[in-house]
Amino acid sequence: MKRIFPVMEMGCAACATRIEKALAAQEGVASAAVNFAARTATVEYDPSVVTPEQLRDTVRDAGYDLVIDTEDSAEDELEAVRAAKFQDLKRRTVWAIVLAVPLVIIGMFFMHMPYADPIMCVLATPVVFWLGRGFFVDAWEQLRHRTVNMNTLVALSTGIAWTFSMFNMLFPKFWIERGVSPHVWFEASAVIIAFILLGRLLEERAKGNTSSAIKKLMGLRPKTVFVEGRGEIPIEQVRVDDVIMVRPGEKIAVDGVVTEGSSYVDESMLSGEPVAVLKEADAKVYAGTINQKGSFRFRAFKVGSDTMLAQIIRMIQDAQGSKVPVQKLVDRVASIFVPTIIGIAIVSFVLWLVFDPANGFTHGLLSLVTVLIIACPCALGLATPTAIMVGIGKGAEHGILIKDAESLEIAKKVDAVVLDKTGTITEGKPMVTDIVWVDGDDSSASIFHALEQHSEHPLAEAIVNHLGGVPAVQIEHFESLTGRGVKGTVHGKTWFAGSAALMCEMGVELPEGPERQVYFADSERVHAVAAITDKIKDSSPAAIEKLRHDGIEVWMLTGDSESTARSVATSVGVDHFRAGVLPGDKAGFVKELQARGKVVAMVGDGINDSAALAQADLGIAMGGGSDIAMDAAQVTIISSDLAKIPEAIRLSRLTVRTIRQNLFWAFVYNLIGVPIAAGVLYPFTGFLLDPMIAGAAMALSSVSVVTNSLRLRTKKV
């Protein structure tokens, strides 16, 4: 079983790594991934070995909390708790800034006025130990569990600064007798807390924006619904086969089929398409879509977690909680980051004592505090997940569902796209333009109709619709001949319907006919030729041109004849195609391209494409196709619009580029900031970094990473 659980009390990326390790070590857990940005844990586990309650206990033992009740009501309560915590953080931040401002003014301009130190002590103490108490409480909890995190660094640095300042204020003679001027850092300890609280506030607000796509989708679910015979009830109580009334402007609650009335429905939040869709009797409607001006009734056939909207939300949550390969390196760094920084801070303090006997203690203590403050694993921890959340969320808003983060990295490398023709390049709704009966004799039309009725091929459906009025005939010994056609017996005589290849195989001579055709014959001669057309999607030529412009090799696969395939390829601008391809050959062709060193994306919509979708480096399913194809693919295009393929590839490139930018700046920030904080520039320039500036820089690092990820939302794909 795979479930996503909200995680509470995480303070930094190191926390996420610790929880992940604790869950992964639990017996019965196959895999665990904790997303610091999304505040969730995705756990794959065996429910016969371990229960959600045991998983929660494991996380609590590590010093955090796991929410195992994920019903809608619980989600609302959880959101309320998070909102309350955000408001509390906001209040603490405002008060910290209010008290820190006069501290800075006194510390910079009036530090020699009477009673300056006691006044600063009175202002700083509530900031450090009241408004900043969360850092100390969490640091103590981590210490009890023999671990450390970002809050440990903050508590140590500000606590040491405040304690040293109190000592200097109360016992100044200790330093004066030793020829050292006693200095207090009350303003530094308070301003650091204020800056970090402000950084956390901006970070929380930004992280909330990264999951805006999920929130929008969740907001599409109405709280109540009007059910015939039951009145207005909560959506949780809707059952399959309930008949639901939809009034103008209302959101559709569950998936179903229209039974009465008609209206246009806005499906843009699911498909990314802005044009409303006409819904009449027997038309499918989906949860989360919005009715326009008409009204209708529909019968529910999927409710709760089975609706398409719920599945899309689950898929996005899974994807946003997944990790790109580079994240493994980041996790390893985050897991040892805080202990390493504490070690560097202590070493810098000792080196100052050794190499600067006169001022070594003061400078060393300043360096120790500054190193603890400036170091920030949060920027590293946020670099990848925030970009993934925004990228996958943006894709969902455009009707592009990405199954996992690894698919984003693969999509960036794609240099060959293989397109199945029917349903991908074309509408996938073949129509018979004409049936030519040899010698004008249509007496066997009922046999042709009955044969095709037994077939599942889209072309067969077109013929059945065209011959809808003929009487039924009983078919015996029916057999489907994969990729070629069908055969069956009527009154002891064998009949065939299918491709020219099937006719040749059976030794039947072919008459002249149209390019795209289905032949109907007995073992001696052809009785009819059906000319069939499948309209090319309006967006196909432009989409293929965009792929080619991006340097991607485009291939078209079809079971049609060479001449038909060439005609379609020419009309849409495809340079490479393969005709007469049987369903089982598609995966083999993908292997061929991969053997040439190509990173292949396979685009298809049918069950017969599923093997090729699974074989490809990146499988892309068109949403109007089969569930099996969608399961086999890593990306699903809900609207079946081919123009979304280049959009998906461009989105992946933008997201991966953003991840790399974030990681670069997060690593560079720490690689440059920590040595400067330790005092490496002092021997050459006399410069020592002020702890207040370090606090501002630390807060800014996390905010800048999240803000850079949010820029993805404004990018055009």
N, C-alpha and C positions, 0 to 999 in steps of 0.2 A: 504494500500500500504506500502511496506517495501523497503526503499532505504538507500544506504550508501553514505554519503556526506563527502568530505574532510573538515577538520577543520584547520584553520590557527590561528597563534598567541598564541598557548598553550605554557606555560612556564614550567608547572610541573603537577604532578598528581592531585593537588588540583584544577587546572584549568579544568581538564577533569570532575571532580566531579561537579563543579559549572555549566558547560555547560549542563551536563546530567540533573541536577535538573531543570535548566531553560527550557530545551526542554520538559521534562516530565510534567512540570506544564502548558505547552501550551494546550489550549483547542483543542481537536481533536487528540492529540498524545496518542496512546495506550501504547507505551514503547519507551525508548531511552537508548542507551548504547554508551558511548564515550570511545574510545580506545586511550590512551595517546601514546602508542608505535606506533600504526599504523596511528595516527593523523586522525582518522575518527570517524564519528557519524553514528550509525545505528539506524534509526528512523522508527517506525511503526506508521502510521498515517492515518486518514480518509481524503482523498483529497477533499471531499465535505465540510469539516469543516475548514481545514487549508491547506494553500498552501506552497510550498517550499520557496517562497519569504517571507512569514510570519515567517517561521522557521529561515530563515537567519536573519531577523530583530530581532528576539528573542535573537539569539546568539550575534549579534552585540550590543544589549542593555546590554549584560553581559560583553562586552569588548573584544570580539573575532570576528572571521569571519567564515562563512559557505559558501563553494563553492557549488552552486546548479546546475551549468552546468556541467554535467558529460559525455558529448560526447567525442569521441576519441580526437578531436582537443583541447577541453578544458583540457583533461587529460594531453596532451603534454605541453600545456601552464602552467599548474599547476606544472608539473615536472620541467619545465624550471625555474619557480619562486623558487621552492625548491632548485634547483641546484645553482641558483644565491645567495640565502640566505646562502647556505652552503659555497660557495666561500667567501662571505663577512665575515662569521664567522671564516673561515680559516685565512683570512687576519688580522682580528682583533686579533686573537689568537697569530699569529706570531709576530705582533708588540707589543702586551702586554708582551710577553716573552722577546723580544729584550730589552724593556725598564725596565723590572722587574729585569733582571740579574744584571746590574750595581747597582740597588737599593739594592739588597740583599748583594752585595759585600761591598758597603759603610756602610750599616746598621750593618754588622757583623764585619768588620775589620777596617773601617775608620770613625766611627761615631763621633770621636772627632777631626777630621781634620777641618781646617777653612772652613766655609760656607757649612758644610755637610748638615745641615737641609734645606737651600734654594735649594741646588742641588737636594736633594731627593724630595723636593716639586715640582721642575720643571719636574722631571722625572715621578713622581707619578700622577700629576694632569691630563695629557692627558690619562693615562691608566684608571683612575677612571671615568672621565667625558666625554671622547671621545670614547675610545675603549669599555668602560663599560656603555656607555649611554643607551643602550637597557634595562639594569636592572632598571634604574631610570625612563625612559619613561614608561615602563610597570607597575612599582610600582605606578606611579602617575595615570595611567589609571585605575588600580585596586582600588586605593583610591577614585577616582571619582565615581566608581560604588559601593563604600562602601564594598570592598572585599580586601582580601590579598592573596598572593601566594608566591612561592619560591623566585621570583624576589624581593618581598618586603623585605624578610630577607636579601638578598644580598645587596640591596640598603641601608637598615638601617645600617647594620654592617659596610660596607665600607664607607658610608657617615659619620657615627659617628666617625670612626677612622680617616678619613681625616680631618674633622672639628676640632676634639680635637687636632690633630697634628698641624693644622694651628694656633689654639689659643696658644698652648704651644710655637710655634716658634715665634709668634708675641708678646706674653705677658709672657715671661718666669719669670719675676719678681713676677707675681701673685702667683706662686708656691714656688719660692725661699724664699719669705717673710714668707711663711707658713711652711718652713722646708722640702719641698718636691722637689725632683729633677724633672724638666720638661722633659718628654720623648715624642718623636714623633713616630708615627706608619705609616709614609708614605709608608715605604717598605711593611708593612703588608697589607695595603689597596690595593696596586697595585698588590702584589703577589697573594692575594686572588682572585682578578679579573682575573689575568692570569690563575690561577689554574682552576677556574670555567669555563672560556672560553675553556680551553683545555679539561676539562671534558665533556663540552657540545659538542665539536667537535668530540671527540672519541665516545660519546654516539650517536650522529646523524649518524656517519658512521656505527656504530654497528646496530642501528635501521634499517638502510637501508639494511643491510645484512639479518635481520630477515625476510624481505619480499621478499627475492630473488626468492622464488618459484613463486610468483605472477608476478614478473618482467620477469622471464623466459617465463612464459606462455603468457604474453602480448606481449613479443618480438617475439612470433611465428606467429603473425598476420602480413602478408605483407601489405605494404602501398598501393600498386597498384596491379591490376590484368588485364590479357588480356581476354576480352570477345568477342566472335564471333559476328561480325556485329557492334561492338561498339568500338573496339580497346582497348588500355590500359586506364583504368579508375581507380579513387580512390576506395578503397574497400567499402567505405560508399555508393557508388552508385550502387553496385551490387544488382540485383533484383532476386527474385525467378524465376526459369526456364531459367535464362541466361545460355548459354553454355560457359564454361570456359576452356581455353587451359592451360595445365600444362606441362612445359618443365623440362628437367633433372635438378635436384638440387633445384627446386623451392619449396616454402612453399605453401600448399593448403590453399586457402583464406576462403572458406565457406564449409558447409556440402553439399554433393551432391551424385549423382549416376553416375558411369562411363558409358559413352555412346559409346566411341570409343578408341581403343588402350589399352595398358597394361603396368604395371610397378610394381616394388616393392616400398612400402611406409613405411617409418620409423614412427611408431606410439608410440615410447617409451615415449615421453613426456606426452601422455595421459594415456597410459596403464601401463607404467613401464616395458614393455617387450622389450628387446633389438633386437629381431629378426624382420626384415622387413617383411611386409605382402604383398602377391601378390594381385594386384588389376586388375581385368579384367571387361568386360562388365557386368553391373548390380550390381557390387560391390559398397558398400558404402565407401565414403571417408569423412574425417573430417577436419575441419579447424585446422590449427596449425601443422598438420603432414607434413613430408618432403618427397617429391618425390626423388627417387633414380636416376637411369640412363635412364629409359624409358620416354616416353611422352604419354599423353592421354588427352581426353576431358571428361568433366563431366557436368551434368546438376545440377544447384544449387537448393536445396529444403529447406535449412535453411540458413538464412543470418543474419548479425548483431547480436543482443542480443539473437537470437534463436539458434545459433550454439552450438554444444556440448562444444566447447572450452569456449565460453562465459558463458555457464551455470556452467562449472567447476570453472571458475574464480570467478563467482558470489558466488558459494557455498563456496569456500575457503575464500573469503572476508567476507562473513557472519560468517563463523566459526571463523576466526581470530578476528573478532570484538565482538564475544560473550564472556561471562564471566562464570568462574567456580563459584560455590556457595561461596567459601572462599573469592572471590573478593568483595563481599558485605561488609564483615568486613573491608577489606582494604580501600574501598571507604569511609566508615564511619570514619575511622581513618584519612584518607587524608583530609576529609572535615573540621576537627577541628584541624588539625596538626599545621598549621602556627599560628593561634591565640594562641594556647597552648604554642608554642615555644616562641612567643613574651612575653607571660605572665611569663614563666619560666625565661627568660632573665631579665625582670624587677625585679622579686622577688630576683634573685641572686644578682643583683646590690644593692638592698635595704638591703639585709642581710649582704653584705660586709660593707656597710656604718655603719650598727648597730654594728657588731661584731669586726670590725677592724678600729677604729676611726683614727689611724695614716695613714694607707695606703689604707683605705677602698675605697676611691673614685677612685684611680688609678686601684687597683685590681678589684673593682666592674665593672668599665667601660671595663676593659680587659675581664672579664668574660661575660659581656653582649654581647660584640662584638663576642666573641668566640662561645657562645651558638647560636647566630643568624646565624653564619657561618656554624657550624658543622651540624646543623639539616638539614635533607634532606628527604622530602616526595617523591622525585623522585624515589629513590631506591624502596620504597614500591609500587609506582605507576607502575613501570616497571617490577616488579617481576613476576607477573602473565601474562600480555599480551605478553611480549617478548617470554616467554617459549611457550605459546599457538601458537603464530605466527610461531615460528621455528618448533614446533612439527607438526602442521597441514600442514605447507609447506613441511616438509620432507615427510609426508604421501602422499601428492599430487604427489611429485616427484617419489614415489614408486607405484603410481596407487591406492592409498588408499584415498578416499575422506571422510572426517569427517565433519558431518553437523554442529556441534556446540561444544563448549568447554566442556559443561556438559557431553557429550558423552565420552570424554577422561577420566573423573573421574569415570564414570560408568564402562568403559571398563577395568579399572585397577582392579575392584572388581569382574569381571566375574569369576565364578567357575563352570559353566555348559554351554556347547555349544551344540545347537540342529541343526543338519544338515539335510536339505531336501536332499533326495538322487538324484533325477533326476535333472541334470543341475548344481548340487553343488558338489557332490562326483563324479558323472559321467559326461560325456560330454554333456548329454541332447540332444543327436542326435541319437535316437534309429534307429536300422536297422533290417529289416526282414532277418533272416538267412535262413528260409525255411517256406513254407506253405504246410501242409499235408492235402490233400483232402480225406475225408472218401470215401472208395470204388473207389478212383481215379476219382471221378465225380466232375469236376470243372465248370459245367454248370451254377452255381449260382455265379460265380466270379464277374460278373458285378454288382450284388446286394450288395455283400460284399464291392466292390470298392465304389459304390454310397453311402452306409451307412457311411463309414469312411470319405468320402469326406465332409459330412455334420458336422463331429465332429471336435472339436478344440484341441483334445488331441494329444500330441506329438507321441504317439504310432499309432494313426490313420493316421498321416502324413506319418509315415514309411510304413504302409500298402498301402496307396494310391500311394506312389512312387514305391512300388514293383509291384502293379497291374496296372501300368500306361497305358498299351496298350489295356485294355478291353473296350468294348463299354459302353456308358452311359445308365443308367436306371433312370426313374423318381421315386423318393421316396415320399410317401404320409405319413402324420401324423408322421413326424420325431420327436423324443423326445430324449433329452440328459439326461441320468440317472447319476447324479453326482457321480463321483468316482467309477462307476461300468461299464459304457459303454453307448451304444446307441440302439435305436430301431426305426423301421419304417415299413411302409406297402407298399407292391408291389403287385398290382392286387388282393387286398383283403387279402393277406397273410402277417402275421407279422413276421419280421426277427429281430434277435438280434446280436450284436457284442460287446464283452466285456470280463470281468473277469470271473473266475470260480464262484465267489460269485453270479454274475448275472445269470449264468446258473443254479445254485442251486435254486436261487430265483424263476426262471421260471419253475423249475421242469424238467430241461433237464439233461439227464444222461451224465456224462463226460467220454470221452475216455482217455486212457493213452497218455501222451504227454510230451513235454519238460518242463523244469522248468519255464521259462518265456514265457507266451503265451497269445494270444488273441483268444477267441473262436467266431466262426460264426455259428449261428444256427437259425432254425425256432422253432416253439412252440413244435415240436416233437423230434427233434434230432440235434446233432452237424453235420455240413456239412464240416467245416474246422478248423484246428488249426494252427495259425501263431506263429512261434518261433521268439522271438525278443531279441536282445541284445543291451545294451547301454554301451559303452566302459567306463571303469573307467579312470578318469584323471590321468596322470602320476604323478602329484604332490600330489594327495590325500593321499596315505599311509604315506608319510613323514610328511605332514602337520598335520595329525591326531596324529601321534606319537609325534610331537613337542607339541601339545596341551596337550596330556597326560603327557608328561615329565614336563610341567609347572604346573601340579597338577589340570588340568581342566577335569571335567567329560564330555565325549563326547557321544552324543546320535544321532542315525540316525532314521529319520521317512520316511516311504515309504508306498505307497498304494499296494505294491506287496504282494505276499503270504509269509508266514512265512519262507518257505524253500529258496525262492529267496532272501529275506532280510538277512537271516543268511549267505548265500553264499557271498553276497556283503560285509556284515559287517566283516566276517572273512578275506576276501581278503584285506581289507583296515585297519584292526586293530581296529575296533570299538567294544567296550565291550557291549554297551547297544543299543538296537534298538527296534522299534515298527513297526510291519507290519500291513498291511490292514488299514492304517490310511486314513480316508477321509479328503478332504481339510478343511472342517469345524471343524475337530477334532484337528487340529494342534495347534490352539490358546488355546484350552482346555488343551492340554498336557503341553504347556508352563506354564499355570496357576498351573498345578499339581506340577511342579518342583519348582515354586515360593512359593507354599504353604509349601514345604519342607525346605524353607529358602535359596534356591539357587538364585544367581544372574545370570540370564539366558541371553545368547546371541543366537538369532535365525538367522540362515543363510539360505536364500532362494533366488529364482530368478523369481518366477512366480506370477501371479495375485492371485492364490490360496494360496500363502504364505503371502499375505499382512496383513491379520488379525493377524497372529502369529507374524509377524515382528513388528507390532504396539503394541501387547501385551507384547512382551519381554522387559526386562530391556534395552537391546541393540539389535536393529535390524540391520542386516548386509545383504545388497542386493548384489548379484553378477551382475556386470554391463552388462552382456550379456542378462539379463532378461527384465522384463516389467518395464515401467516407473512408474507404480503404486507401484510396489515393492520398487523401488528406493525412491519414495516419502515417503513411510511408514517407511523406514529404517533411522537410524542415521549415518550409515557408508555404503559407496558403494565401492565395489572392481571392478574397471573398467575392469580388464583383466579376471575376473571370475576364477582366480587362487586361489585355496583353501589355498595355502601356504601363501597368504597375510593375512589370519585370525590371525595366531599366531603373525605375524609381527605387525598387527594393535594393538593387545593386549599388546605386548611388548613396542610398541611406546607410548601407553597411560601410561604405568607404568613409562617409562623413563621421559615423559613430566610432570606427576604429581610429580614425585620425584624431578625434577628440580624446579618446582613451590615451593615446600615445602622448598628446600634448599635456594632459593632466598628470600622467605618470612622470613625464620629463620634469615639469615644474615642481611636483611634489618631492622628487628625489633631489633635484638641484637645490630647492629651498633648504632641505636638511643638510645636504653636503656643504653648502656655503654658510648657512646660518649657525650651525653648531660650533664649527671651529672659531668663527668670529666671536660668538658668545663666550667661548672658553678663553679668549684673549690672545689669539694667535697674531693679531695685528699690533698688539701693544709694544713689542720690542722695536718695531719699525716705525710706527706712527704715533704711539702714545694713546691710541684709541681703545677705549673699553665700552662695549655696548651697554646702554642703559636698560635695566630690566623692564621698564615701562614700554620702551620701543620694542623689546623682544616680545612682550605680551601682545602688543598690537600686531606685530608681524605674524605671530602664531595664529591669532584669530583670523587674520586676513588670508592666510594660506588655505584654510579649509573653505572659506567663503569664495575665494577666487576659483578653486577647483569646481565647486558646485555651480557657480555662475557660468564658467566656461562650458559646462555640460548643458546648462539651460539655453545657451546660444544655439544649440542644435534645433530647438523648437522653431527658431526663426529662419533656419536654412531652407532653401528651396530644393526639393528632390525631384 
